[in-house]
Amino acid sequence: MRKQSDGLAALVARELRADIRTGDVYVIARRTRKRVKALMWDGTGICLYAKKLVQGRFSAPWSCPSDKAAMTVSASEFALLFEGSEVALRKPLSPPLYNHAEDTLEFK
């Protein structure tokens, strides 16, 4: 957890082959899950949020078997994770995200 915003952005680019400037939020946790950092681009620069829990540990949804390397979560699910909720991201708590490409409107 010694890396700061530039080092973590380089890690995202190298390991995940992702561009930090897409607006996605990347969450990095230690093995002990007592501390997490969230890295994101806000349009003008890189933002780094960090939190250390005094009691308990952050949930580890990435340890659940999944065929996806990345997870898509809603703002409320992310807030639960960052609060230190034990149920965060264990199962979907929000409806699926809206995809306007799949939505069709019929005008008569």
C-alpha positions as CSV (number, residue, x, y, z in Angstrom):
1,M,0.0,0.0,0.0
2,R,3.0,2.3,-0.4
3,K,2.1,3.2,-4.0
4,Q,0.4,6.5,-4.7
5,S,-1.7,7.6,-7.6
6,D,0.9,7.5,-10.4
7,G,2.3,4.1,-9.3
8,L,-1.2,2.6,-9.0
9,A,-2.2,4.0,-12.4
10,A,0.9,2.4,-13.9
11,L,-0.1,-0.9,-12.2
12,V,-3.6,-0.7,-13.7
13,A,-2.1,-0.1,-17.2
14,R,0.5,-2.8,-17.0
15,E,-1.4,-5.6,-15.2
16,L,-5.0,-5.0,-16.3
17,R,-4.1,-3.4,-19.7
18,A,-6.7,-0.7,-18.9
19,D,-6.7,3.0,-19.4
20,I,-7.4,4.8,-16.1
21,R,-8.9,7.8,-18.1
22,T,-12.1,5.8,-18.9
23,G,-13.7,6.8,-15.6
24,D,-13.7,3.3,-14.2
25,V,-12.9,2.9,-10.5
26,Y,-10.1,0.5,-9.6
27,V,-10.1,-0.9,-6.0
28,I,-6.8,-2.2,-4.6
29,A,-6.7,-4.1,-1.3
30,R,-4.0,-5.6,0.8
31,R,-4.1,-9.3,1.6
32,T,-5.3,-8.6,5.1
33,R,-8.1,-6.5,3.7
34,K,-7.8,-3.9,6.5
35,R,-7.0,-1.1,3.9
36,V,-8.3,-0.4,0.5
37,K,-7.5,2.3,-2.1
38,A,-9.8,3.4,-4.9
39,L,-8.3,5.0,-8.0
40,M,-10.3,6.9,-10.6
41,W,-10.0,9.6,-13.2
42,D,-12.4,12.5,-12.7
43,G,-11.8,14.3,-16.0
44,T,-9.0,16.6,-14.8
45,G,-6.7,14.2,-12.9
46,I,-6.3,11.0,-11.0
47,C,-8.2,10.7,-7.7
48,L,-7.0,8.4,-4.9
49,Y,-9.3,7.5,-2.0
50,A,-8.0,5.4,0.9
51,K,-9.6,3.8,3.9
52,K,-8.3,1.8,6.8
53,L,-10.8,-0.1,8.9
54,V,-10.3,0.0,12.7
55,Q,-12.3,-3.2,13.2
56,G,-13.0,-6.1,10.8
57,R,-12.0,-6.5,7.2
58,F,-13.3,-5.4,3.8
59,S,-15.3,-8.1,2.0
60,A,-13.4,-10.0,-0.8
61,P,-15.9,-10.4,-3.7
62,W,-12.9,-11.0,-6.0
63,S,-12.3,-14.3,-4.2
64,C,-15.7,-15.7,-5.3
65,P,-15.4,-17.9,-8.4
66,S,-16.1,-15.8,-11.5
67,D,-15.3,-16.0,-15.2
68,K,-14.9,-12.2,-15.4
69,A,-11.7,-10.3,-14.5
70,A,-13.5,-7.1,-13.8
71,M,-16.7,-6.5,-11.9
72,T,-19.4,-3.9,-12.7
73,V,-21.1,-2.5,-9.6
74,S,-23.5,0.3,-8.9
75,A,-22.6,3.4,-6.9
76,S,-24.6,2.1,-3.9
77,E,-22.7,-1.3,-4.0
78,F,-19.4,0.5,-4.2
79,A,-20.4,2.6,-1.2
80,L,-21.2,-0.5,0.8
81,L,-17.8,-1.9,-0.1
82,F,-16.0,1.2,1.0
83,E,-18.0,1.4,4.2
84,G,-16.7,-2.0,5.1
85,S,-20.0,-3.9,4.8
86,E,-19.5,-7.7,5.1
87,V,-22.2,-8.3,2.5
88,A,-20.9,-5.9,-0.1
89,L,-20.7,-7.5,-3.6
90,R,-21.4,-11.0,-2.3
91,K,-24.6,-11.0,-4.3
92,P,-26.4,-8.4,-6.4
93,L,-28.1,-5.8,-4.3
94,S,-29.1,-3.5,-7.1
95,P,-31.1,-4.1,-10.3
96,P,-28.9,-4.7,-13.4
97,L,-27.4,-1.6,-14.9
98,Y,-29.4,0.0,-17.7
99,N,-28.1,-0.6,-21.2
100,H,-29.6,1.8,-23.7
101,A,-28.3,-0.2,-26.6
102,E,-30.7,-3.0,-25.8
103,D,-33.7,-0.7,-25.2
104,T,-36.0,-0.1,-28.2
105,L,-38.7,2.5,-28.3
106,E,-41.6,2.1,-30.7
107,F,-43.4,5.2,-31.9
108,K,-46.8,4.8,-33.5
